[in-house]
């Protein structure tokens, strides 16, 4: 939870001295090692190797000895220990007052940061002061590669553990600078890490540096009298490449260290604060009535920003750069849950993430061809663009990721009017994914367009026909491709899009099959889903959740049991395809089947619950998604934060209680609050406008903070927002009976707090 990142470099929140030893964790975005993916039975199209994020050279370590006693919170006496993650300053600060086993008392203050303005740079300011008597101190600042890692256990959501994945190529110590260069054994990637120091203290200090293949160390020894202080400012720089030479990486890191030193510690802090001030002025969310949610949404926004702020044409992993969970892979989580937040708060970061997808498009085209399909088949899970899922029913068959990526492109273009991005990135991605759907689906004898044999968002149903979410998103993808081809005929011609092909996309979209169960009056998640037997929820003990760890997939696939919102996600993202009554009935039906064994589910259920008037239930689900990591609800936060779930805090408040929907140049709101929240205010960006929405139980006030002004919709009523704030009333919603959930899977109530 105390991890710091900028989307390029991430460091976990371990204590400076590295003890007690935990999962250390220093990560570079997209820096990975290959590992084999053995299959029980080989078959055509299975990936043969996977990619695993690795813990690179650790620069956090600063060990301290006080009169020969190592500083370790497990020994001696800790009088005070506090760590503060400052969401405005972008720093992690630690205050400690400690008495050693030899009865020497010192105060230690450590502040660390990962720069949001100097992409390759992190820095630590480390102060030591005696409290009541002179002490002899030795500080050891280190770079450490190939650290020992704790085992990952049997949980498939954890990462593979690779022993000593880095091979030394160079180590240099000079003055207060140390530099280590390594390459990976199999993937052939090269990285460099360097540290440089500014040291303040008594004149009698002794300073020494040394290096070996996997360790670089600067040692400072001095005697401190009461009133004196030893300060070490440690500048860190990291770089990696799959192509650049060892000298080039060496020089890159040396240059980054020089830039950091020239800026100085105070300058880095000032730059960090300025960057975050700009972010918060267009992203902050205020919540009155639920202090936990208030803290959680700001904490979540900070980490979502960190995950993508300076990724710069690289992916946003499911765990960001906070841990090795899921082997550091990215999934559809990014486009569906994380990018909506960034699109409306930090759009440049969203553009970078989508630019990375475009860079990997050739691999997606290659994968589609391998599967006998046209267009592009983006991977279910990956680091560098290759499919890394060894279980094809939940991986390869989850083709909806292609429509999710297209949808994120269309959303970004709508929110920013970024024509350059549309021409350089968007058109090619949307056309390639549309070609996949036209190839994957077919018109049956009645002319209906079917997409058979796919897996939707719910991983407890696999290889099904006509998943409603997939078909609706594919329809949107096909329509968007036809529209873009019409807007950009020169690009369409360059991509070989003919009038006949564009017409076939529109035909397929118009004829798309959207199953409906007339008997129950609900949409089945996919064809025949509502004919399956229901899971025996009453007979399933609480300790048997999550089901995927205790039951065979074969059993899950044959039953009406839902891991995560699927049809309900369609209600949110494709709401125009459903009537209000259908939304109510569908939501109530799937509430009784959804066990939320996925951290992605609660935020979608929060958004749709709010839309159908189940405001208190929406508040409950909001609490689950917002507090998932703060309360370690899934008992796996140690593997890294759930970035998509953290995005759910914003989605639940803004899209849920704010009722925000956007598309086609229309920004719409339908705000309503639950009883436990008395006021909600949020800021967002849309088409060169920065606006603030303030919601109470009785009214919503819309204020233009910056920009030319725009048309908005409030509960279906159109109005123009310009210089003056506009207040509009909110009609109370008619209460409906609260739907039930599977036995033992009800969300915790926010009303009992």
C-alpha positions in Angstrom: 0.0 0.0 0.0 3.0 2.3 0.5 4.4 1.5 -2.9 5.5 4.5 -5.0 5.5 4.5 -8.8 5.3 6.6 -11.9 4.3 4.0 -14.4 7.9 3.4 -15.5 9.5 2.6 -12.2 7.9 1.2 -9.1 9.2 0.5 -5.6 7.4 -1.3 -2.9 7.0 0.2 0.6 9.6 -2.0 2.4 11.4 -0.4 5.4 14.6 1.3 4.5 16.8 -1.2 6.3 15.2 -4.2 4.5 14.3 -5.9 7.7 12.1 -7.6 8.6 12.6 -9.2 5.2 9.5 -9.3 3.0 8.7 -9.3 -0.7 11.2 -6.5 -1.7 9.9 -5.5 -5.1 11.5 -3.0 -7.5 9.9 -3.1 -10.9 10.5 -1.6 -14.4 7.4 -1.5 -16.6 7.5 -4.3 -19.2 10.9 -5.6 -18.0 10.4 -9.4 -17.8 11.9 -12.8 -18.0 10.7 -15.6 -20.1 9.6 -19.0 -18.6 8.3 -22.1 -20.2 4.5 -22.8 -20.2 4.4 -26.7 -20.1 1.1 -28.1 -21.3 -0.2 -31.4 -20.0 -1.1 -32.1 -23.6 0.3 -30.1 -26.5 -2.1 -28.7 -29.0 -2.0 -26.2 -31.9 -2.1 -22.6 -30.9 -1.1 -23.0 -27.2 1.6 -20.4 -26.2 4.9 -22.2 -25.4 6.4 -19.6 -23.1 5.2 -17.0 -20.7 6.5 -13.7 -19.4 7.0 -12.9 -15.7 7.8 -9.5 -14.2 11.0 -9.7 -12.2 12.3 -7.9 -9.1 15.1 -5.7 -10.5 18.0 -4.0 -8.6 16.8 -2.8 -5.2 17.9 0.8 -4.4 15.8 1.4 -1.4 18.2 -0.2 1.1 19.9 2.1 3.7 21.1 0.1 6.6 22.1 1.8 9.9 24.3 0.7 12.7 24.3 2.6 16.0 27.4 1.9 18.1 27.7 -1.4 16.2 24.0 -2.4 16.7 22.0 -2.8 13.5 18.8 -0.7 13.5 16.0 -3.3 13.4 12.5 -2.6 14.8 12.4 -6.1 16.2 15.2 -5.4 18.7 15.8 -2.7 21.2 12.8 -0.3 22.0 10.7 1.5 19.4 9.3 4.6 21.1 7.6 6.0 18.0 7.1 4.7 14.5 4.9 6.3 11.9 4.8 6.2 8.1 2.8 8.7 6.0 1.9 8.3 2.4 1.3 11.9 1.3 -1.1 12.0 -1.6 -0.5 15.7 -2.3 3.3 15.6 -2.1 3.8 12.2 -3.7 6.1 11.0 -0.9 6.4 8.3 1.7 7.8 9.6 5.0 8.9 7.6 8.0 9.5 8.9 11.5 11.2 6.6 14.0 12.6 7.1 17.5 14.5 4.0 18.6 16.7 2.9 21.5 19.3 0.2 20.6 19.9 -2.9 22.7 23.0 -1.0 23.9 20.8 1.9 25.2 21.7 4.4 22.5 18.7 6.5 21.4 18.3 8.0 17.9 15.7 9.7 15.7 15.5 8.6 12.1 13.5 10.4 9.4 13.3 9.0 5.9 11.4 10.4 2.9 11.3 8.7 -0.4 9.8 9.5 -3.8 9.5 8.2 -7.3 9.6 11.2 -9.6 6.5 12.0 -11.7 8.5 14.5 -13.7 11.9 12.8 -14.2 10.8 9.4 -15.4 13.9 7.4 -14.5 14.5 8.9 -11.1 13.7 8.0 -7.5 15.2 9.6 -4.4 15.5 9.2 -0.7 16.4 11.7 2.0 17.6 9.9 5.2 18.3 11.8 8.4 19.8 10.4 11.6 20.0 12.4 14.9 21.1 11.4 18.4 18.5 12.1 21.1 20.4 12.4 24.4 24.0 11.3 24.0 26.8 11.1 21.4 26.6 8.0 19.1 28.8 6.4 16.5 26.8 5.7 13.4 27.5 3.8 10.2 25.0 4.1 7.3 25.2 1.7 4.3 23.4 2.8 1.2 23.1 -0.2 -1.2 22.1 -1.4 -4.7 21.2 -5.1 -4.5 20.3 -7.4 -7.4 19.0 -11.0 -7.4 17.5 -10.8 -3.9 16.0 -13.9 -2.4 12.1 -13.9 -2.8 9.5 -15.6 -0.6 7.6 -18.4 -2.3 4.4 -17.7 -4.2 2.3 -20.6 -2.9 -0.3 -22.5 -5.0 -2.6 -19.5 -5.7 -2.9 -19.1 -9.5 -3.2 -15.4 -9.0 0.3 -15.2 -7.6 3.5 -15.0 -9.6 6.1 -17.5 -10.7 9.3 -17.3 -8.7 12.5 -17.1 -10.8 15.9 -17.7 -9.1 18.6 -15.1 -9.9 17.1 -14.0 -13.2 19.7 -11.2 -13.7 23.3 -11.8 -15.1 25.8 -9.1 -14.3 27.5 -7.2 -17.2 29.1 -4.3 -15.4 29.6 -2.8 -12.0 31.3 0.5 -11.2 31.9 2.5 -8.0 33.3 6.0 -8.3 33.1 8.7 -5.6 29.6 8.6 -4.2 28.2 6.9 -7.3 27.7 3.2 -8.0 26.2 1.7 -11.1 25.2 -1.9 -11.8 24.2 -3.3 -15.2 22.5 -6.6 -15.8 20.7 -8.6 -18.5 18.0 -11.3 -18.2 19.1 -14.8 -18.9 16.4 -15.8 -21.4 14.5 -12.7 -22.6 17.8 -10.9 -23.3 16.6 -7.6 -21.8 19.3 -5.3 -20.4 18.8 -2.9 -17.4 21.0 -0.5 -15.5 20.6 1.0 -12.0 22.7 3.7 -10.5 22.9 5.7 -7.3 24.5 8.9 -6.4 24.6 10.7 -3.0 24.7 14.1 -1.4 26.0 13.8 2.2 25.8 16.3 5.0 27.3 15.8 8.5 30.3 16.3 10.7 33.6 17.1 9.1 35.0 13.8 10.4 32.9 11.6 8.2 34.5 8.7 6.4 33.0 7.7 3.1 33.7 4.7 1.0 32.2 3.0 -2.1 32.5 -0.5 -3.4 30.8 -2.7 -6.0 30.5 -6.3 -7.0 28.4 -8.0 -9.6 25.2 -8.0 -7.6 25.9 -5.4 -4.8 26.9 -1.8 -4.8 27.5 -0.1 -1.5 28.3 3.4 -0.1 29.3 3.5 3.5 29.3 6.6 5.7 30.8 6.4 9.2 30.8 9.3 11.7 30.2 10.3 15.3 27.2 12.5 16.1 27.0 14.7 19.1 23.5 15.9 20.4 22.3 18.6 18.0 24.2 17.2 15.0 22.6 15.4 12.1 23.7 13.0 9.4 21.8 13.5 6.2 22.1 11.3 3.1 20.2 12.2 0.0 20.2 9.2 -2.3 19.4 9.7 -5.9 18.5 6.6 -7.9 18.1 6.1 -11.7 16.9 3.2 -13.7 16.8 2.3 -17.4 16.2 -0.7 -19.5 16.1 -1.7 -23.2 15.7 -4.7 -25.5 17.9 -3.0 -28.1 20.3 -0.5 -26.7 23.9 -1.4 -26.0 25.5 -1.6 -22.6 27.4 1.7 -23.0 24.2 3.4 -24.1 22.3 2.3 -21.0 25.3 3.1 -18.8 25.3 6.7 -20.1 21.5 7.0 -19.9 21.5 6.2 -16.1 24.5 8.5 -15.5 22.7 11.3 -17.3 19.5 10.7 -15.3 21.5 10.9 -12.0 23.2 14.1 -13.2 19.8 15.6 -13.9 18.4 14.6 -10.5 21.4 16.0 -8.7 21.2 19.3 -10.6 17.5 19.5 -9.6 18.3 18.7 -6.0 16.1 17.2 -3.3 14.1 20.3 -2.8 13.6 20.8 -6.5 12.4 17.2 -7.0 9.9 17.8 -4.1 8.7 21.0 -5.7 8.3 19.4 -9.1 6.4 16.5 -7.6 4.0 18.8 -5.8 3.3 20.9 -8.9 2.5 17.8 -10.9 0.1 16.4 -8.4 -1.5 19.8 -7.8 -2.4 19.9 -11.5 -3.8 16.3 -11.3 -5.9 16.9 -8.2 -7.4 20.1 -9.6 -9.1 18.0 -12.3 -9.6 14.8 -10.4 -10.4 15.3 -6.7 -13.4 13.6 -5.2 -15.1 14.8 -2.0 -17.4 12.6 0.1 -19.3 13.8 3.1 -20.8 11.2 5.4 -18.4 8.3 4.9 -14.9 9.1 6.0 -13.5 5.7 5.0 -14.7 6.1 1.4 -13.3 9.7 1.4 -9.8 8.4 2.2 -10.1 5.4 0.0 -11.1 7.2 -3.2 -8.1 9.6 -2.9 -5.8 6.8 -2.0 -7.2 4.9 -5.1 -6.9 7.8 -7.4 -3.3 8.3 -6.4 -2.4 4.7 -7.1 -4.3 4.7 -10.4 -2.4 7.8 -11.5 0.9 6.2 -10.4 0.2 3.1 -12.5 0.1 5.1 -15.7 1.4 8.6 -15.2 4.7 8.1 -17.0 4.2 4.6 -18.6 4.7 6.3 -22.0 3.7 3.7 -24.6 3.9 0.8 -22.1 1.2 -1.2 -20.5 -0.6 -0.7 -17.2 -0.4 -4.1 -15.3 -3.2 -5.4 -13.2 -1.1 -4.7 -10.1 0.5 -1.6 -11.5 4.1 -1.6 -10.3 3.2 -2.5 -6.7 3.8 -6.3 -6.8 4.3 -9.4 -8.9 0.8 -10.7 -8.8 -0.5 -12.2 -12.0 3.2 -12.3 -13.1 3.0 -8.6 -13.8 0.5 -9.1 -16.7 -2.0 -6.6 -18.1 -5.5 -7.8 -18.9 -8.8 -6.2 -20.2 -9.0 -4.7 -16.7 -7.0 -1.7 -17.9 -9.2 -0.7 -20.8 -12.5 -1.4 -19.1 -12.0 -0.1 -15.6 -8.7 1.9 -15.3 -8.7 3.9 -18.5 -12.1 5.5 -18.0 -10.7 7.0 -14.8 -7.6 8.3 -16.6 -9.5 9.4 -19.6 -11.5 11.9 -17.6 -8.7 12.9 -15.1 -5.3 12.4 -16.8 -6.0 11.8 -20.5 -2.4 11.8 -21.5 -1.8 8.6 -19.5 -4.8 7.0 -21.2 -3.5 7.9 -24.6 -0.1 6.3 -23.7 -1.7 3.1 -22.6 -3.6 2.8 -25.8 -0.5 3.8 -27.8 1.1 0.7 -26.3 -1.7 -1.5 -27.6 -1.2 0.0 -31.0 2.6 -0.8 -30.8 1.7 -4.4 -30.2 -0.8 -4.6 -33.0 1.5 -6.6 -35.3 1.7 -9.3 -32.7 -2.1 -9.3 -32.4 -2.5 -9.6 -36.2 0.0 -12.5 -36.1 -2.0 -14.2 -33.3 -5.3 -13.8 -35.2 -3.7 -15.4 -38.3 -2.4 -18.3 -36.1 -6.0 -18.8 -35.0 -7.3 -18.7 -38.5 -8.9 -15.3 -38.1 -8.7 -11.9 -39.9 -7.8 -8.7 -38.1 -6.2 -8.6 -34.7 -6.6 -10.9 -31.6 -5.1 -9.1 -28.7 -3.7 -11.3 -25.9 -5.8 -12.1 -22.8 -2.7 -11.6 -20.6 0.7 -10.3 -21.5 3.6 -8.0 -20.8 5.1 -7.4 -24.2 2.1 -8.3 -26.5 2.5 -12.1 -26.7 -0.3 -14.3 -25.4 0.8 -15.7 -22.0 -2.3 -17.5 -21.0 -1.9 -21.3 -20.9 -5.6 -22.0 -20.3 -7.3 -21.2 -23.6 -11.0 -21.3 -22.4 -10.5 -18.4 -20.1 -7.7 -16.8 -22.2 -7.8 -17.1 -26.0 -11.6 -17.6 -26.1 -12.2 -14.3 -24.2 -12.2 -12.4 -27.4 -14.2 -9.5 -25.8 -10.8 -7.9 -24.9 -10.6 -6.8 -28.5 -13.9 -4.9 -28.3 -12.8 -3.5 -24.8 -9.7 -2.0 -26.4 -11.7 -0.5 -29.3 -14.2 0.9 -26.8 -11.4 2.5 -24.8 -10.1 4.1 -28.0 -13.5 5.5 -28.9 -14.0 6.8 -25.4 -10.7 8.6 -25.4 -11.4 10.2 -28.7 -14.8 11.3 -27.6 -13.5 12.8 -24.4 -10.6 14.7 -25.9 -11.3 15.3 -29.6 -7.7 14.2 -30.2 -7.8 13.9 -34.0 -4.1 13.2 -34.2 -4.4 10.2 -31.9 -7.4 9.0 -33.8 -5.5 9.1 -37.1 -2.2 7.7 -35.8 -3.6 5.1 -33.4 -7.3 4.8 -33.2 -8.4 4.0 -36.8 -5.9 1.1 -37.2 -6.8 -0.5 -33.9 -10.6 -0.2 -34.4 -10.5 -1.4 -37.9 -8.3 -4.4 -37.0 -10.6 -5.4 -34.2 -13.7 -5.0 -36.3 -12.2 -7.4 -38.9 -11.7 -9.9 -36.1 -15.5 -9.9 -35.3 -16.5 -10.1 -38.9 -14.2 -13.1 -39.2 -15.1 -14.7 -35.9 -18.9 -14.4 -36.2 -21.2 -15.5 -39.0 -24.7 -15.0 -40.4 -26.9 -18.0 -39.8 -29.6 -19.3 -42.2 -32.0 -16.7 -40.8 -29.6 -13.8 -41.4 -28.8 -13.3 -37.7 -25.2 -12.6 -36.9 -23.9 -15.0 -34.3 -20.6 -15.1 -32.3 -20.2 -18.7 -31.0 -17.7 -20.4 -28.8 -16.4 -17.4 -26.8 -15.8 -16.6 -23.1 -17.3 -13.4 -21.7 -16.1 -11.5 -18.6 -17.5 -14.2 -16.3 -14.8 -16.8 -16.0 -17.2 -19.3 -14.4 -18.8 -19.7 -17.9 -16.5 -20.6 -20.8 -16.7 -21.3 -24.5 -20.4 -20.3 -24.9 -22.5 -19.1 -27.7 -23.6 -15.4 -28.0 -22.4 -13.9 -24.8 -24.6 -10.8 -24.5 -21.7 -8.6 -23.3 -19.4 -9.8 -26.1 -22.0 -9.4 -28.8 -23.0 -5.9 -27.7 -19.4 -4.7 -27.4 -18.6 -6.3 -30.8 -21.6 -4.5 -32.3 -20.3 -1.2 -31.0 -16.8 -2.1 -32.3 -18.1 -2.8 -35.8 -20.2 0.4 -35.9 -17.2 2.5 -34.7 -14.9 1.0 -37.4 -17.4 1.9 -40.1 -17.8 5.4 -38.8 -14.0 6.0 -38.6 -13.6 4.6 -42.1 -16.1 7.2 -43.3 -14.5 10.0 -41.4 -11.0 9.1 -42.6 -11.3 7.8 -46.2 -7.5 8.2 -46.8 -6.6 6.0 -43.9 -9.3 3.5 -44.8 -7.9 3.3 -48.3 -4.4 2.8 -46.9 -5.7 0.0 -44.7 -7.5 -1.6 -47.6 -11.0 -1.0 -46.2 -13.5 -1.1 -49.1 -17.0 0.2 -49.2 -18.2 -3.4 -49.3 -16.2 -4.3 -46.1 -17.5 -1.3 -44.2 -21.0 -2.2 -45.3 -20.5 -5.8 -44.0 -19.6 -4.4 -40.6 -22.8 -2.4 -40.5 -24.8 -5.4 -41.6 -23.2 -7.6 -39.0 -23.9 -5.0 -36.3 -27.5 -4.5 -37.3 -28.1 -8.3 -37.3 -26.2 -9.1 -34.1 -28.0 -11.7 -31.9 -28.8 -10.5 -28.4 -30.4 -13.4 -26.6 -33.5 -12.9 -24.4 -35.3 -15.3 -22.2 -39.0 -14.6 -22.6 -39.9 -17.2 -20.0 -38.0 -15.4 -17.2 -38.2 -11.9 -18.7 -34.4 -11.4 -18.5 -31.4 -11.5 -20.7 -29.4 -14.8 -20.3 -25.7 -14.2 -19.9 -25.3 -16.2 -23.0 -27.5 -18.6 -25.0 -28.9 -21.4 -22.7 -27.4 -19.9 -19.5 -30.7 -19.7 -17.8 -31.4 -23.4 -18.6 -28.5 -24.5 -16.5 -28.9 -25.8 -13.0 -28.3 -23.3 -10.2 -25.2 -23.6 -8.1 -26.0 -25.0 -4.6 -25.1 -21.8 -2.8 -26.7 -22.9 0.5 -24.6 -26.0 0.6 -21.3 -24.1 -0.2 -19.4 -23.3 3.0 -17.8 -19.9 3.3 -14.3 -21.3 3.4 -14.8 -22.8 -0.1 -14.7 -19.4 -1.7 -13.3 -18.4 -4.1 -14.8 -21.4 -5.9 -12.0 -21.6 -8.5 -9.6 -22.8 -5.8 -11.9 -25.5 -4.5 -14.0 -26.8 -7.4 -13.2 -28.0 -10.9 -14.0 -25.6 -13.7 -16.0 -28.3 -15.4 -18.5 -28.1 -12.5 -18.6 -24.3 -12.6 -19.1 -24.2 -16.3 -22.3 -26.2 -16.2 -24.1 -24.2 -13.5 -25.7 -20.8 -13.0 -23.0 -19.2 -10.9 -21.3 -16.0 -11.8 -17.7 -15.1 -10.8 -18.0 -11.4 -11.7 -20.4 -9.0 -13.3 -20.9 -10.0 -17.0 -24.4 -9.3 -18.1 -24.5 -6.6 -15.5 -21.4 -5.0 -17.0 -23.3 -4.9 -20.3 -26.0 -2.9 -18.4 -23.4 -0.4 -17.5 -21.3 0.0 -20.6 -24.0 -0.7 -23.2 -26.9 0.8 -21.3 -28.6 2.1 -24.4 -29.3 -1.5 -25.5 -31.7 -2.1 -22.5 -34.9 -0.5 -21.3 -35.2 0.7 -17.8 -37.4 -2.2 -16.8 -34.9 -4.7 -18.4 -32.1 -3.2 -16.3 -34.1 -3.6 -13.1 -35.1 -7.2 -13.8 -31.6 -8.2 -15.2 -29.8 -6.7 -12.2 -32.1 -8.4 -9.7 -31.7 -11.8 -11.4 -28.0 -11.7 -11.5 -27.6 -10.5 -8.0 -28.8 -13.9 -6.9 -26.1 -15.7 -8.9 -23.0 -13.5 -8.5 -20.4 -14.6 -5.9 -17.8 -11.9 -6.6 -14.8 -14.2 -6.6 -13.3 -11.5 -8.8 -12.2 -8.1 -7.4 -13.5 -6.6 -10.6 -17.2 -7.3 -9.8 -18.2 -5.0 -7.0 -17.6 -1.7 -8.8 -19.9 -2.7 -11.7 -22.6 -3.9 -9.3 -22.2 -0.6 -7.5 -22.7 1.4 -10.7 -25.8 -0.5 -11.9 -27.3 -0.7 -8.4 -27.2 3.0 -8.2 -28.7 3.4 -11.7 -31.7 1.1 -10.8 -32.3 2.9 -7.6 -30.7 0.4 -5.1 -28.7 3.2 -3.6 -27.8 1.6 -0.2 -26.7 -1.6 -1.9 -24.6 0.5 -4.3 -23.0 2.1 -1.3 -22.2 -1.4 0.1 -20.6 -2.5 -3.2 -18.7 0.8 -3.3 -17.2 0.1 0.1 -16.0 -3.4 -1.1 -14.2 -2.1 -4.2 -12.8 1.0 -2.5 -11.5 -0.9 0.6 -10.4 -4.1 -1.1 -6.7 -3.4 -0.5 -6.9 -1.0 2.5 -8.7 -3.8 4.4 -7.0 -6.7 2.5 -10.4 -8.2 1.9 -9.0 -10.9 -0.5 -6.0 -11.7 1.7 -3.6 -11.1 -1.2 -2.7 -7.4 -1.2 0.9 -8.6 -0.5 1.1 -9.6 -4.2 0.3 -6.0 -5.2 -2.6 -3.6 -5.3 -5.7 -4.3 -7.4 -5.5 -1.3 -9.7 -8.8 -2.0 -11.5 -10.6 -2.4 -8.1 -9.1 0.9 -7.0 -10.4 2.5 -10.1 -13.7 1.2 -9.0 -13.8 3.7 -6.1 -13.9 6.5 -8.7 -16.3 4.6 -11.0 -18.6 3.8 -8.2 -18.9 7.4 -7.1 -18.8 9.2 -10.4 -20.5 6.7 -12.7 -22.6 5.3 -9.9 -23.9 8.1 -7.6 -22.9 10.8 -10.1 -24.7 8.9 -12.9 -22.0 10.0 -15.4 -22.2 8.6 -18.9 -20.4 9.9 -22.0 -20.3 9.2 -25.7 -21.1 10.8 -29.0 -20.1 14.2 -27.7 -22.7 14.0 -24.9 -21.7 14.2 -21.3 -24.7 13.1 -19.1 -25.3 12.9 -15.4 -28.1 11.4 -13.3 -26.9 11.9 -9.7 -28.5 10.3 -6.7 -27.0 9.7 -3.2 -27.6 6.9 -0.7 -28.6 7.7 2.9 -25.0 7.3 4.1 -23.5 10.0 1.9 -24.7 13.5 2.4 -22.6 15.2 -0.3 -20.5 14.1 -3.2 -18.4 16.5 -5.3 -16.1 15.5 -8.1 -13.9 17.1 -10.8 -13.3 15.8 -14.2 -12.1 16.8 -17.7 -14.0 16.6 -21.0 -13.2 18.2 -24.3 -10.8 20.9 -23.0 -13.2 21.7 -20.1 -12.5 21.1 -16.4 -15.7 21.0 -14.4 -16.9 20.3 -10.9 -20.2 18.6 -10.0 -21.5 19.0 -6.4 -24.3 16.6 -5.4 -26.6 16.6 -2.4 -29.8 14.7 -1.8 -31.9 17.6 -3.2 -29.9 19.1 -6.0 -26.8 19.0 -8.2 -24.6 22.1 -8.9 -22.5 22.1 -12.1 -19.6 24.5 -12.3 -17.2 25.2 -15.1 -13.7 25.6 -13.7 -11.8 26.0 -17.0 -12.6 25.8 -20.7 -14.9 27.1 -23.3 -18.1 25.6 -21.9 -20.2 22.7 -23.0 -23.7 21.2 -23.2 -24.6 18.7 -20.4 -27.5 16.6 -19.6 -29.0 16.3 -16.1 -31.5 13.4 -15.7 -32.2 13.7 -19.4 -32.6 17.6 -19.3 -30.2 19.4 -21.6 -28.5 22.6 -20.5 -25.4 24.7 -21.4 -22.7 25.2 -18.8 -20.7 28.4 -19.1 -19.3 31.0 -16.7 -22.1 30.7 -14.0 -22.7 27.6 -11.9 -26.1 25.9 -12.5 -28.1 24.2 -9.8 -30.7 21.6 -10.8 -33.1 19.6 -8.6 -32.9 15.8 -8.0 -36.2 14.0 -7.7 -36.3 11.2 -5.1 -36.2 7.7 -6.4 -38.9 5.2 -5.7 -37.6 2.5 -3.4 -37.7 -1.1 -4.5 -37.2 -4.3 -2.5 -33.5 -5.0 -2.1 -32.5 -8.1 -4.2 -30.8 -11.0 -2.4 -27.3 -12.4 -3.0 -26.0 -15.9 -2.8 -26.0 -17.2 0.8 -22.9 -15.8 2.6 -21.9 -13.6 -0.3 -23.7 -10.4 0.7 -21.6 -7.3 0.7 -20.8 -5.7 4.1 -23.3 -3.1 5.0 -22.1 0.6 5.2 -25.1 1.4 7.3 -23.8 -0.5 10.3 -20.7 1.6 10.6 
